[in-house]
Amino acid sequence: MPDPKTDDASLDGLAAAARRGDRQALAGLLRGLQDTLWRVCVSQLGDLEQAEEAVQETASRLVSAVGAFAGRSTARTWAIGFALNVCRERRRRRRFADDSALVDHPDDRPAPDQHAAAVEQADALRRAISDLPERQREAITLRYLEQMTVRQTAEAMACAEGTVKAAIWQAIRRLRQALPHQPVETQANHP
């Protein structure tokens, strides 16, 4: 069950109040969005330090832009759009800086024996997702990790719903190829 402080209706109310200048509402909005923004940034950047910086930059942009929030989408979708843009910019800067390490797992440590297989599978999936092209990685992250609808995903990515569906289909196909020994949930749905 979602936390009532972070459900879309509550966040939308906080955004509307923040737009009118309520600083406490703005602080509540940022608190309510922090976990979502963190998950999106980590999944897009693959680096905890980079993700932390991206979340801070996203929050700063949200504070500056809250007066322009028109409510055409949910506050969560609006904020995720900002986070995706920040992550895209950071990836571009890394590419231009010729940083060859796109994914860094500084906290990878051997897990206890009973969790070793699960840790291996999670790491393989994380690497496979990080190797996806940008649009596919974003679509998979928002649709399945953030459990957004296709429409919300399209709004956050600023593209058509058909584009999201195609990106998800392509991403699942690539993930199946990259992880042939791992079960993919949608395989059970498509014989």
Order of alpha helices (4+ residues) and beta strands (2+ residues): alpha-alpha-alpha-alpha-alpha-alpha-alpha-alpha-alpha
